[in-house]
């Protein structure tokens, strides 16, 4: 049995990646436990999964400055070692990232370094790409720029639109996120 590290997931939306990480974290051999969920949106549907799995959760729908101040206090007091961003739509400040350097990871819906930022599927379709996918990467001070941990590729077929691509890619995201967590703790 591994000694699990304490982790927190930051969300802003539906939380389906959160759900898959929680499910995988129930495996006795998974390297982390989700000890906290923080949402910057009261309306985030993903809060439901924190409740369902009895994980402490905090909603901080406040300015970014306040969000970071309160979140840091909670993270330190709960001895959180890893922050997983999962559909978290705030860009964290440099000083926040410095506090957790090397210990914040994110999932992004493109094959980075292509299509950083928003509307990744629309942009990939407009560019005539044949492949898209997702990347789990370390977070550094530049947007969607840290070292990649895992990438999963998904082919773009005739007739695909952003909604279809989102569904196809999210199925890969659910696998990729937990694979990346295992990989960073060298358990894969
Ligand atoms: C995920 O598909 C993730 O790749 C994307 O938001 C979605 C959240 O879904 N993240 C970004 O666009 C970050 N730039 P979820 O809330 O159901 O996990």
Boltz pocket constraint, residues with backbone or C-beta under 6 A from the ligand:
constraints:
  - pocket:
      binder: B
      contacts: [[A, 11], [A, 12], [A, 13], [A, 14], [A, 15], [A, 16], [A, 17], [A, 18], [A, 46], [A, 86], [A, 87], [A, 88], [A, 107], [A, 108], [A, 109], [A, 117], [A, 134], [A, 166], [A, 170], [A, 173]]
      max_distance: 6.0
